[in-house]
Amino acid sequence: MTEEKNCPTCGQAIGKVGLSKGQSEMLGIIKTFIHAHGHSPSFDELAAIRETTKSNVSRYVTALARRGYIKYQPFHPRSIVVL
């Protein structure tokens, strides 16, 4: 069971904190890919679509999960689920 965390600066729930431009783009790519293909993309596919490195994809996915927009299991392929 997870507890909802609050932003230490403004007190808002983390899930309600706004996304950066890159995070918003990554969330859009994930949603579009799932809609088009019926399954979540791999980090390699996200990196190719976004024209970035897997390391950057990992940072975006981790940030989206921390903010409550997605969930995923590290080291499990295609485990991203949009909430």
Secondary structure, 3 states (H helix, E strand, C coil): CCCCCECCCCCCEHHHCCCCHHHHHHHHHHHHHHHHHCCCCCHHHHHHHHCCCHHHHHHHHHHHHHCCCEECCCCCCCCCEEC
